[in-house]
């Protein structure tokens, strides 16, 4: 494995991803213990992931994001600013109006 990849992995999850995991857990009203129970991890492990001290395996990360009603997407780096702008715009919708590109929560959007 190239050294630059190993070094990145050892730093933990990116700060914003950890903040999103915490926000998702709190949005659902769950404690770290409750989230851990849902994915089969002890609370100290959840705390370590959220603080950046523990780097989860891919399967664990996938379990966490899915139980928190998120998903992982591969986005070409050149499109990351556009994707982030869409996410920001969607999260700022104050009047409850859904943008045309947003999925209706009542629709089944699980295509995997």
N, CA, C and O atoms as CSV, one atom per row, in Angstrom:
chain,resi,resn,atom,element,x,y,z
A,1,UNK,N,N,0.855,-1.182,0.000
A,1,UNK,CA,C,0.000,0.000,0.000
A,1,UNK,C,C,0.895,1.238,0.000
A,1,UNK,O,O,1.841,1.316,0.785
A,2,UNK,N,N,0.605,2.208,-0.875
A,2,UNK,CA,C,1.418,3.430,-0.904
A,2,UNK,C,C,1.400,4.150,0.447
A,2,UNK,O,O,0.376,4.194,1.129
A,3,UNK,N,N,2.538,4.705,0.810
A,3,UNK,CA,C,2.662,5.378,2.111
A,3,UNK,C,C,1.701,6.538,2.276
A,3,UNK,O,O,1.204,6.760,3.380
A,4,UNK,N,N,1.419,7.294,1.208
A,4,UNK,CA,C,0.520,8.448,1.353
A,4,UNK,C,C,-0.895,7.994,1.708
A,4,UNK,O,O,-1.623,8.725,2.380
A,5,UNK,N,N,-1.290,6.813,1.272
A,5,UNK,CA,C,-2.623,6.303,1.618
A,5,UNK,C,C,-2.634,5.851,3.064
A,5,UNK,O,O,-3.573,6.156,3.800
A,6,UNK,N,N,-1.622,5.140,3.479
A,6,UNK,CA,C,-1.543,4.679,4.866
A,6,UNK,C,C,-1.559,5.872,5.819
A,6,UNK,O,O,-2.270,5.847,6.823
A,7,UNK,N,N,-0.788,6.911,5.521
A,7,UNK,CA,C,-0.745,8.100,6.375
A,7,UNK,C,C,-2.094,8.765,6.504
A,7,UNK,O,O,-2.480,9.176,7.598
A,8,UNK,N,N,-2.821,8.880,5.399
A,8,UNK,CA,C,-4.163,9.478,5.431
A,8,UNK,C,C,-5.092,8.656,6.309
A,8,UNK,O,O,-5.846,9.206,7.112
A,9,UNK,N,N,-5.036,7.334,6.154
A,9,UNK,CA,C,-5.940,6.470,6.902
A,9,UNK,C,C,-5.670,6.551,8.395
A,9,UNK,O,O,-6.601,6.484,9.197
A,10,UNK,N,N,-4.419,6.693,8.773
A,10,UNK,CA,C,-4.079,6.744,10.190
A,10,UNK,C,C,-4.540,8.024,10.866
A,10,UNK,O,O,-4.594,8.085,12.095
A,11,UNK,N,N,-4.872,9.040,10.095
A,11,UNK,CA,C,-5.335,10.299,10.675
A,11,UNK,C,C,-6.791,10.241,11.116
A,11,UNK,O,O,-7.258,11.165,11.781
A,12,UNK,N,N,-7.503,9.214,10.779
A,12,UNK,CA,C,-8.903,9.116,11.155
A,12,UNK,C,C,-9.807,9.661,10.081
A,12,UNK,O,O,-9.351,10.078,9.016
A,13,UNK,N,N,-11.087,9.656,10.367
A,13,UNK,CA,C,-12.061,10.191,9.422
A,13,UNK,C,C,-11.908,11.700,9.337
A,13,UNK,O,O,-11.513,12.338,10.313
A,14,UNK,N,N,-12.213,12.273,8.196
A,14,UNK,CA,C,-12.156,13.736,8.092
A,14,UNK,C,C,-13.071,14.388,9.129
A,14,UNK,O,O,-14.116,13.847,9.490
A,15,UNK,N,N,-12.656,15.548,9.591
A,15,UNK,CA,C,-13.399,16.269,10.632
A,15,UNK,C,C,-14.868,16.427,10.269
A,15,UNK,O,O,-15.739,16.146,11.092
A,16,UNK,N,N,-15.157,16.876,9.046
A,16,UNK,CA,C,-16.548,17.127,8.662
A,16,UNK,C,C,-17.370,15.846,8.661
A,16,UNK,O,O,-18.548,15.870,9.017
A,17,UNK,N,N,-16.767,14.730,8.267
A,17,UNK,CA,C,-17.496,13.463,8.288
A,17,UNK,C,C,-17.838,13.072,9.720
A,17,UNK,O,O,-18.939,12.597,9.996
A,18,UNK,N,N,-16.886,13.275,10.631
A,18,UNK,CA,C,-17.165,12.970,12.034
A,18,UNK,C,C,-18.269,13.873,12.577
A,18,UNK,O,O,-19.128,13.421,13.335
A,19,UNK,N,N,-18.248,15.151,12.189
A,19,UNK,CA,C,-19.289,16.075,12.633
A,19,UNK,C,C,-20.657,15.658,12.081
A,19,UNK,O,O,-21.670,15.766,12.771
A,20,UNK,N,N,-20.677,15.186,10.845
A,20,UNK,CA,C,-21.942,14.728,10.246
A,20,UNK,C,C,-22.466,13.481,10.954
A,20,UNK,O,O,-23.674,13.343,11.146
A,21,UNK,N,N,-21.573,12.573,11.341
A,21,UNK,CA,C,-22.008,11.386,12.084
A,21,UNK,C,C,-22.608,11.785,13.429
A,21,UNK,O,O,-23.640,11.253,13.839
A,22,UNK,N,N,-21.956,12.723,14.111
A,22,UNK,CA,C,-22.469,13.202,15.400
A,22,UNK,C,C,-23.821,13.879,15.206
A,22,UNK,O,O,-24.758,13.630,15.963
A,23,UNK,N,N,-23.921,14.737,14.190
A,23,UNK,CA,C,-25.178,15.448,13.922
A,23,UNK,C,C,-26.295,14.464,13.585
A,23,UNK,O,O,-27.431,14.638,14.026
A,24,UNK,N,N,-25.978,13.439,12.811
A,24,UNK,CA,C,-26.985,12.434,12.469
A,24,UNK,C,C,-27.476,11.682,13.694
A,24,UNK,O,O,-28.672,11.432,13.846
A,25,UNK,N,N,-26.545,11.325,14.561
A,25,UNK,CA,C,-26.916,10.630,15.807
A,25,UNK,C,C,-27.807,11.513,16.670
A,25,UNK,O,O,-28.819,11.052,17.198
A,26,UNK,N,N,-27.435,12.778,16.814
A,26,UNK,CA,C,-28.222,13.693,17.643
A,26,UNK,C,C,-29.574,14.008,17.009
A,26,UNK,O,O,-30.570,14.167,17.716
A,27,UNK,N,N,-29.613,14.100,15.666
A,27,UNK,CA,C,-30.877,14.360,14.967
A,27,UNK,C,C,-31.888,13.250,15.260
A,27,UNK,O,O,-33.088,13.498,15.370
A,28,UNK,N,N,-31.382,12.029,15.384
A,28,UNK,CA,C,-32.260,10.891,15.691
A,28,UNK,C,C,-32.515,10.753,17.190
A,28,UNK,O,O,-33.293,9.900,17.615
A,29,UNK,N,N,-31.856,11.596,17.989
A,29,UNK,CA,C,-32.068,11.573,19.439
A,29,UNK,C,C,-31.400,10.401,20.131
A,29,UNK,O,O,-31.854,9.966,21.190
A,30,UNK,N,N,-30.324,9.882,19.545
A,30,UNK,CA,C,-29.642,8.719,20.101
A,30,UNK,C,C,-28.401,9.125,20.871
A,30,UNK,O,O,-27.720,10.088,20.519
A,31,UNK,N,N,-28.122,8.388,21.910
A,31,UNK,CA,C,-26.858,8.513,22.624
A,31,UNK,C,C,-25.825,7.657,21.894
A,31,UNK,O,O,-26.166,6.903,20.983
A,32,UNK,N,N,-24.577,7.779,22.296
A,32,UNK,CA,C,-23.542,6.915,21.723
A,32,UNK,C,C,-23.827,5.451,22.047
A,32,UNK,O,O,-23.558,4.572,21.228
A,33,UNK,N,N,-24.359,5.189,23.215
A,33,UNK,CA,C,-24.714,3.814,23.600
A,33,UNK,C,C,-25.778,3.266,22.654
A,33,UNK,O,O,-25.661,2.141,22.168
A,34,UNK,N,N,-26.822,4.067,22.391
A,34,UNK,CA,C,-27.908,3.610,21.517
A,34,UNK,C,C,-27.417,3.376,20.090
A,34,UNK,O,O,-27.799,2.391,19.458
A,35,UNK,N,N,-26.574,4.273,19.581
A,35,UNK,CA,C,-26.024,4.073,18.248
A,35,UNK,C,C,-25.178,2.806,18.225
A,35,UNK,O,O,-25.270,2.008,17.292
A,36,UNK,N,N,-24.368,2.628,19.236
A,36,UNK,CA,C,-23.542,1.426,19.321
A,36,UNK,C,C,-24.371,0.152,19.316
A,36,UNK,O,O,-23.999,-0.831,18.675
A,37,UNK,N,N,-25.489,0.162,20.025
A,37,UNK,CA,C,-26.357,-1.016,20.057
A,37,UNK,C,C,-26.915,-1.320,18.676
A,37,UNK,O,O,-27.073,-2.486,18.314
A,38,UNK,N,N,-27.212,-0.297,17.912
A,38,UNK,CA,C,-27.796,-0.492,16.586
A,38,UNK,C,C,-26.795,-1.075,15.583
A,38,UNK,O,O,-27.191,-1.754,14.636
A,39,UNK,N,N,-25.499,-0.809,15.789
A,39,UNK,CA,C,-24.489,-1.319,14.861
A,39,UNK,C,C,-23.577,-2.373,15.493
A,39,UNK,O,O,-22.641,-2.854,14.854
A,40,UNK,N,N,-23.854,-2.726,16.745
A,40,UNK,CA,C,-23.085,-3.783,17.402
A,40,UNK,C,C,-21.701,-3.360,17.873
A,40,UNK,O,O,-20.755,-4.145,17.819
A,41,UNK,N,N,-21.585,-2.119,18.335
A,41,UNK,CA,C,-20.306,-1.615,18.837
A,41,UNK,C,C,-20.479,-1.069,20.251
A,41,UNK,O,O,-21.542,-0.544,20.580
A,42,UNK,N,N,-19.459,-1.182,21.086
A,42,UNK,CA,C,-19.546,-0.590,22.429
A,42,UNK,C,C,-19.432,0.938,22.350
A,42,UNK,O,O,-18.862,1.481,21.405
A,43,UNK,N,N,-19.977,1.608,23.345
A,43,UNK,CA,C,-19.961,3.074,23.390
A,43,UNK,C,C,-18.553,3.656,23.269
A,43,UNK,O,O,-18.377,4.644,22.556
A,44,UNK,N,N,-17.535,3.083,23.938
A,44,UNK,CA,C,-16.197,3.680,23.786
A,44,UNK,C,C,-15.700,3.671,22.331
A,44,UNK,O,O,-14.948,4.559,21.930
A,45,UNK,N,N,-16.114,2.680,21.551
A,45,UNK,CA,C,-15.711,2.623,20.141
A,45,UNK,C,C,-16.403,3.739,19.354
A,45,UNK,O,O,-15.777,4.387,18.515
A,46,UNK,N,N,-17.688,3.962,19.621
A,46,UNK,CA,C,-18.421,5.057,18.975
A,46,UNK,C,C,-17.767,6.389,19.340
A,46,UNK,O,O,-17.567,7.241,18.475
A,47,UNK,N,N,-17.439,6.565,20.601
A,47,UNK,CA,C,-16.775,7.786,21.054
A,47,UNK,C,C,-15.445,7.975,20.333
A,47,UNK,O,O,-15.116,9.083,19.908
A,48,UNK,N,N,-14.685,6.895,20.197
A,48,UNK,CA,C,-13.404,6.970,19.515
A,48,UNK,C,C,-13.541,7.354,18.051
A,48,UNK,O,O,-12.724,8.114,17.531
A,49,UNK,N,N,-14.567,6.836,17.379
A,49,UNK,CA,C,-14.815,7.195,15.982
A,49,UNK,C,C,-15.192,8.670,15.890
A,49,UNK,O,O,-14.660,9.399,15.053
A,50,UNK,N,N,-16.105,9.106,16.747
A,50,UNK,CA,C,-16.551,10.502,16.711
A,50,UNK,C,C,-15.431,11.482,17.046
A,50,UNK,O,O,-15.401,12.594,16.519
A,51,UNK,N,N,-14.516,11.079,17.912
A,51,UNK,CA,C,-13.414,11.970,18.299
A,51,UNK,C,C,-12.233,11.900,17.337
A,51,UNK,O,O,-11.348,12.754,17.381
A,52,UNK,N,N,-12.210,10.894,16.473
A,52,UNK,CA,C,-11.111,10.740,15.533
A,52,UNK,C,C,-9.985,9.870,16.044
A,52,UNK,O,O,-8.974,9.705,15.362
A,53,UNK,N,N,-10.140,9.308,17.232
A,53,UNK,CA,C,-9.102,8.450,17.793
A,53,UNK,C,C,-9.157,7.033,17.238
A,53,UNK,O,O,-8.166,6.305,17.293
A,54,UNK,N,N,-10.314,6.639,16.702
A,54,UNK,CA,C,-10.502,5.306,16.128
A,54,UNK,C,C,-10.878,5.469,14.663
A,54,UNK,O,O,-11.755,6.261,14.318
A,55,UNK,N,N,-10.206,4.713,13.809
A,55,UNK,CA,C,-10.522,4.711,12.380
A,55,UNK,C,C,-11.368,3.464,12.112
A,55,UNK,O,O,-10.870,2.345,12.229
A,56,UNK,N,N,-12.644,3.648,11.754
A,56,UNK,CA,C,-13.487,2.468,11.524
A,56,UNK,C,C,-13.126,1.766,10.219
A,56,UNK,O,O,-12.647,2.390,9.272
A,57,UNK,N,N,-13.361,0.476,10.189
A,57,UNK,CA,C,-13.241,-0.266,8.942
A,57,UNK,C,C,-14.372,0.176,8.032
A,57,UNK,O,O,-15.366,0.746,8.482
A,58,UNK,N,N,-14.203,-0.097,6.736
A,58,UNK,CA,C,-15.207,0.338,5.770
A,58,UNK,C,C,-16.592,-0.203,6.107
A,58,UNK,O,O,-17.567,0.548,6.061
A,59,UNK,N,N,-16.702,-1.485,6.443
A,59,UNK,CA,C,-18.011,-2.065,6.751
A,59,UNK,C,C,-18.656,-1.386,7.951
A,59,UNK,O,O,-19.870,-1.179,7.976
A,60,UNK,N,N,-17.844,-1.042,8.943
A,60,UNK,CA,C,-18.369,-0.347,10.120
A,60,UNK,C,C,-18.848,1.045,9.742
A,60,UNK,O,O,-19.924,1.467,10.167
A,61,UNK,N,N,-18.066,1.759,8.952
A,61,UNK,CA,C,-18.471,3.088,8.502
A,61,UNK,C,C,-19.761,3.011,7.704
A,61,UNK,O,O,-20.656,3.837,7.885
A,62,UNK,N,N,-19.863,2.028,6.826
A,62,UNK,CA,C,-21.073,1.850,6.029
A,62,UNK,C,C,-22.281,1.570,6.919
A,62,UNK,O,O,-23.358,2.121,6.691
A,63,UNK,N,N,-22.112,0.724,7.926
A,63,UNK,CA,C,-23.203,0.454,8.879
A,63,UNK,C,C,-23.620,1.742,9.593
A,63,UNK,O,O,-24.811,2.017,9.739
A,64,UNK,N,N,-22.642,2.524,10.031
A,64,UNK,CA,C,-22.947,3.764,10.751
A,64,UNK,C,C,-23.722,4.740,9.874
A,64,UNK,O,O,-24.760,5.255,10.289
A,65,UNK,N,N,-23.233,4.996,8.677
A,65,UNK,CA,C,-23.912,5.994,7.849
A,65,UNK,C,C,-25.309,5.532,7.460
A,65,UNK,O,O,-26.226,6.349,7.381
A,66,UNK,N,N,-25.482,4.260,7.219
A,66,UNK,CA,C,-26.816,3.775,6.826
A,66,UNK,C,C,-27.806,3.823,7.974
A,66,UNK,O,O,-28.963,4.192,7.775
A,67,UNK,N,N,-27.369,3.453,9.184
A,67,UNK,CA,C,-28.293,3.491,10.313
A,67,UNK,C,C,-28.631,4.940,10.680
A,67,UNK,O,O,-29.676,5.202,11.275
A,68,UNK,N,N,-27.744,5.883,10.325
A,68,UNK,CA,C,-27.999,7.302,10.581
A,68,UNK,C,C,-28.741,7.970,9.418
A,68,UNK,O,O,-28.881,9.192,9.382
A,69,UNK,N,N,-29.210,7.162,8.477
A,69,UNK,CA,C,-30.007,7.635,7.336
A,69,UNK,C,C,-29.195,8.508,6.379
A,69,UNK,O,O,-29.711,9.459,5.790
A,70,UNK,N,N,-27.913,8.163,6.237
A,70,UNK,CA,C,-27.035,8.779,5.258
A,70,UNK,C,C,-26.633,7.700,4.262
A,70,UNK,O,O,-27.069,6.553,4.364
A,71,UNK,N,N,-25.805,8.072,3.310
A,71,UNK,CA,C,-25.217,7.111,2.398
A,71,UNK,C,C,-23.860,7.631,1.967
A,71,UNK,O,O,-23.607,8.835,2.025
A,72,UNK,N,N,-22.992,6.741,1.537
A,72,UNK,CA,C,-21.690,7.126,1.012
A,72,UNK,C,C,-21.798,7.195,-0.502
A,72,UNK,O,O,-22.401,6.325,-1.130
A,73,UNK,N,N,-21.218,8.223,-1.077
A,73,UNK,CA,C,-21.230,8.395,-2.523
A,73,UNK,C,C,-19.816,8.663,-3.013
A,73,UNK,O,O,-19.023,9.310,-2.328
A,74,UNK,N,N,-19.509,8.165,-4.192
A,74,UNK,CA,C,-18.261,8.518,-4.843
A,74,UNK,C,C,-18.565,9.679,-5.772
A,74,UNK,O,O,-19.365,9.559,-6.700
A,75,UNK,N,N,-17.918,10.802,-5.511
A,75,UNK,CA,C,-18.138,12.003,-6.305
A,75,UNK,C,C,-16.801,12.410,-6.915
A,75,UNK,O,O,-15.811,12.527,-6.193
A,76,UNK,N,N,-16.750,12.628,-8.230
A,76,UNK,CA,C,-15.496,13.108,-8.806
A,76,UNK,C,C,-15.060,14.396,-8.106
A,76,UNK,O,O,-15.883,15.272,-7.839
A,77,UNK,N,N,-13.785,14.506,-7.816
A,77,UNK,CA,C,-13.285,15.672,-7.066
A,77,UNK,C,C,-13.682,16.994,-7.698
A,77,UNK,O,O,-13.930,17.969,-6.988
A,78,UNK,N,N,-13.747,17.039,-9.019
A,78,UNK,CA,C,-14.110,18.289,-9.676
A,78,UNK,C,C,-15.552,18.682,-9.391
A,78,UNK,O,O,-15.914,19.850,-9.533
A,79,UNK,N,N,-16.386,17.715,-8.989
A,79,UNK,CA,C,-17.796,18.004,-8.714
A,79,UNK,C,C,-18.100,18.180,-7.226
A,79,UNK,O,O,-19.236,18.476,-6.855
A,80,UNK,N,N,-17.096,17.999,-6.380
A,80,UNK,CA,C,-17.326,18.126,-4.933
A,80,UNK,C,C,-17.897,19.493,-4.564
A,80,UNK,O,O,-18.854,19.535,-3.790
A,81,UNK,N,N,-17.372,20.617,-5.068
A,81,UNK,CA,C,-17.966,21.910,-4.703
A,81,UNK,C,C,-19.451,22.006,-5.079
A,81,UNK,O,O,-20.245,22.562,-4.319
A,82,UNK,N,N,-19.825,21.474,-6.232
A,82,UNK,CA,C,-21.230,21.518,-6.651
A,82,UNK,C,C,-22.084,20.633,-5.741
A,82,UNK,O,O,-23.181,21.025,-5.342
A,83,UNK,N,N,-21.583,19.443,-5.414
A,83,UNK,CA,C,-22.329,18.547,-4.526
A,83,UNK,C,C,-22.500,19.171,-3.147
A,83,UNK,O,O,-23.579,19.091,-2.559
A,84,UNK,N,N,-21.447,19.791,-2.627
A,84,UNK,CA,C,-21.545,20.446,-1.317
A,84,UNK,C,C,-22.523,21.613,-1.351
A,84,UNK,O,O,-23.248,21.843,-0.383
A,85,UNK,N,N,-22.548,22.352,-2.455
A,85,UNK,CA,C,-23.491,23.464,-2.576
A,85,UNK,C,C,-24.933,22.944,-2.578
A,85,UNK,O,O,-25.810,23.547,-1.959
A,86,UNK,N,N,-25.175,21.842,-3.261
A,86,UNK,CA,C,-26.524,21.257,-3.264
A,86,UNK,C,C,-26.930,20.803,-1.865
A,86,UNK,O,O,-28.059,21.032,-1.431
A,87,UNK,N,N,-26.005,20.162,-1.170
A,87,UNK,CA,C,-26.294,19.697,0.186
A,87,UNK,C,C,-26.582,20.881,1.097
A,87,UNK,O,O,-27.536,20.858,1.874
A,88,UNK,N,N,-25.754,21.912,0.997
A,88,UNK,CA,C,-25.956,23.115,1.823
A,88,UNK,C,C,-27.311,23.756,1.512
A,88,UNK,O,O,-28.059,24.106,2.425
A,89,UNK,N,N,-27.621,23.908,0.235
A,89,UNK,CA,C,-28.892,24.517,-0.160
A,89,UNK,C,C,-30.066,23.699,0.366
A,89,UNK,O,O,-31.044,24.256,0.866
A,90,UNK,N,N,-29.967,22.391,0.254
A,90,UNK,CA,C,-31.045,21.511,0.715
A,90,UNK,C,C,-31.238,21.621,2.228
A,90,UNK,O,O,-32.369,21.645,2.713
A,91,UNK,N,N,-30.129,21.687,2.970
A,91,UNK,CA,C,-30.227,21.753,4.430
A,91,UNK,C,C,-30.695,23.116,4.922
A,91,UNK,O,O,-31.133,23.234,6.066
A,92,UNK,N,N,-30.613,24.157,4.080
A,92,UNK,CA,C,-31.019,25.504,4.476
A,92,UNK,C,C,-32.465,25.834,4.111
A,92,UNK,O,O,-32.936,26.934,4.399
A,93,UNK,N,N,-33.173,24.898,3.481
A,93,UNK,CA,C,-34.561,25.157,3.073
A,93,UNK,C,C,-35.403,25.422,4.324
A,93,UNK,O,O,-35.729,24.495,5.066
A,94,UNK,N,N,-35.750,26.679,4.551
A,94,UNK,CA,C,-36.442,27.089,5.781
A,94,UNK,C,C,-37.947,26.912,5.703
A,94,UNK,O,O,-38.592,26.675,6.724
A,95,UNK,N,N,-38.515,27.023,4.519
A,95,UNK,CA,C,-39.972,26.993,4.404
A,95,UNK,C,C,-40.533,25.588,4.231
A,95,UNK,O,O,-41.736,25.420,4.033
A,96,UNK,N,N,-39.676,24.584,4.306
A,96,UNK,CA,C,-40.136,23.212,4.160
A,96,UNK,C,C,-40.361,22.809,2.713
A,96,UNK,O,O,-40.739,21.673,2.430
A,97,UNK,N,N,-40.129,23.740,1.802
A,97,UNK,CA,C,-40.302,23.436,0.396
A,97,UNK,C,C,-39.129,22.585,-0.072
A,97,UNK,O,O,-37.976,22.881,0.242
A,98,UNK,N,N,-39.425,21.535,-0.817
A,98,UNK,CA,C,-38.413,20.609,-1.270
A,98,UNK,C,C,-37.897,21.020,-2.642
A,98,UNK,O,O,-38.686,21.207,-3.568
A,99,UNK,N,N,-36.561,21.164,-2.785
A,99,UNK,CA,C,-36.017,21.473,-4.106
A,99,UNK,C,C,-36.356,20.360,-5.102
A,99,UNK,O,O,-36.613,19.223,-4.705
A,100,UNK,N,N,-36.354,20.690,-6.377
A,100,UNK,CA,C,-36.707,19.726,-7.410
A,100,UNK,C,C,-35.794,18.507,-7.403
A,100,UNK,O,O,-36.230,17.413,-7.763
A,101,UNK,N,N,-34.553,18.671,-7.007
A,101,UNK,CA,C,-33.608,17.560,-7.039
A,101,UNK,C,C,-33.676,16.684,-5.792
A,101,UNK,O,O,-33.030,15.637,-5.755
A,102,UNK,N,N,-34.432,17.073,-4.776
A,102,UNK,CA,C,-34.478,16.315,-3.539
A,102,UNK,C,C,-35.422,15.132,-3.655
A,102,UNK,O,O,-36.416,15.183,-4.380
A,103,UNK,N,N,-35.105,14.079,-2.940
A,103,UNK,CA,C,-35.936,12.889,-2.927
A,103,UNK,C,C,-37.044,13.061,-1.891
A,103,UNK,O,O,-36.812,13.557,-0.789
A,104,UNK,N,N,-38.232,12.650,-2.261
A,104,UNK,CA,C,-39.348,12.665,-1.330
A,104,UNK,C,C,-39.122,11.560,-0.317
A,104,UNK,O,O,-38.987,10.401,-0.709
A,105,UNK,N,N,-39.075,11.877,0.996
A,105,UNK,CA,C,-38.812,10.860,2.010
A,105,UNK,C,C,-39.825,9.718,1.989
A,105,UNK,O,O,-39.512,8.617,2.441
A,106,UNK,N,N,-41.019,9.955,1.477
A,106,UNK,CA,C,-42.020,8.890,1.442
A,106,UNK,C,C,-41.778,7.902,0.296
A,106,UNK,O,O,-42.359,6.818,0.268
A,107,UNK,N,N,-40.907,8.293,-0.654
A,107,UNK,CA,C,-40.578,7.390,-1.759
A,107,UNK,C,C,-39.470,6.457,-1.332
A,107,UNK,O,O,-38.598,6.836,-0.549
A,108,UNK,N,N,-39.497,5.253,-1.836
A,108,UNK,CA,C,-38.428,4.309,-1.546
A,108,UNK,C,C,-37.285,4.586,-2.493
A,108,UNK,O,O,-37.385,4.278,-3.681
A,109,UNK,N,N,-36.178,5.171,-1.993
A,109,UNK,CA,C,-35.063,5.557,-2.849
A,109,UNK,C,C,-33.887,4.613,-2.716
A,109,UNK,O,O,-32.804,4.920,-3.213
A,110,UNK,N,N,-34.062,3.471,-2.061
A,110,UNK,CA,C,-32.956,2.516,-1.885
A,110,UNK,C,C,-32.801,1.694,-3.152
A,110,UNK,O,O,-33.562,0.763,-3.413
A,111,UNK,N,N,-31.787,2.069,-3.935
A,111,UNK,CA,C,-31.572,1.389,-5.217
A,111,UNK,C,C,-30.429,0.395,-5.134
A,111,UNK,O,O,-30.031,-0.159,-6.159
A,112,UNK,N,N,-29.889,0.150,-3.948
A,112,UNK,CA,C,-28.724,-0.734,-3.855
A,112,UNK,C,C,-29.082,-2.182,-3.790
A,112,UNK,O,O,-28.196,-3.034,-3.709
